[in-house]
Amino acid sequence: MPYILISTQIRLETGPTMVGDEYSDPAIMSYLGARKTTMLGNNFSEYHVDEPPRLVLDKLEKLGYKVVTMTGVGQTLVWCLHKDANDL
């Protein structure tokens, strides 16, 4: 899995952080300490951690992921990270 998206609400920048979707690598989600949740009314699952994005980014960097881009979408902050396929 060479790409990972993480996000958080601006007003919740100290956590929780959304770290993956239902298809995310379970080993990475376990390393992050993420829990899989399904919000009422959604037909998909997401992984969340209680830590702020900065700590999640630090952990993913240790796994070889680098931030490709970051943006704000409405009240949401989103980071896209990539790991070189040769490092998988």
GIRABEL-V47859 format. One record per pair of residues at least 6 apart in sequence whose ideal C-beta (glycine too) atoms are under 6 Angstrom apart, sorted by the first residue. I is the first residue (numbers start at 1). J is the second residue. D is the distance in Angstrom with one decimal. If there is no record, write none. Layout:
BEGIN
I:J:D ; I:J:D
END
This chain:
BEGIN
1:25:4.8 ; 2:82:5.7 ; 2:83:5.2 ; 2:85:5.4 ; 3:82:5.5 ; 4:81:4.7 ; 5:80:5.6 ; 6:17:5.8 ; 6:19:5.1 ; 6:56:5.6 ; 6:79:5.1 ; 7:18:4.8 ; 7:76:5.4 ; 7:78:4.5 ; 8:17:4.8 ; 8:53:5.2 ; 8:77:5.5 ; 9:75:5.6 ; 9:76:5.9 ; 10:75:5.0 ; 14:52:4.8 ; 15:50:5.0 ; 15:51:5.3 ; 15:52:4.8 ; 16:48:4.8 ; 16:50:5.2 ; 17:49:5.4 ; 17:53:5.0 ; 17:56:5.0 ; 18:46:5.4 ; 18:48:5.6 ; 19:32:5.5 ; 19:34:5.0 ; 19:47:5.0 ; 19:49:5.6 ; 19:56:5.9 ; 20:29:5.7 ; 20:47:4.0 ; 21:46:5.9 ; 22:44:5.8 ; 22:45:4.0 ; 24:47:5.8 ; 29:47:4.9 ; 32:49:5.5 ; 32:59:5.9 ; 33:49:5.6 ; 34:47:3.9 ; 34:49:4.9 ; 36:45:5.2 ; 36:47:5.4 ; 37:48:5.8 ; 38:45:4.7 ; 60:81:5.7 ; 64:83:4.9 ; 64:87:4.9 ; 65:81:4.1 ; 65:83:4.8 ; 67:79:5.7 ; 67:81:5.6 ; 68:80:4.7 ; 68:82:4.8 ; 69:80:5.0 ; 70:79:4.8 ; 71:78:5.6
END
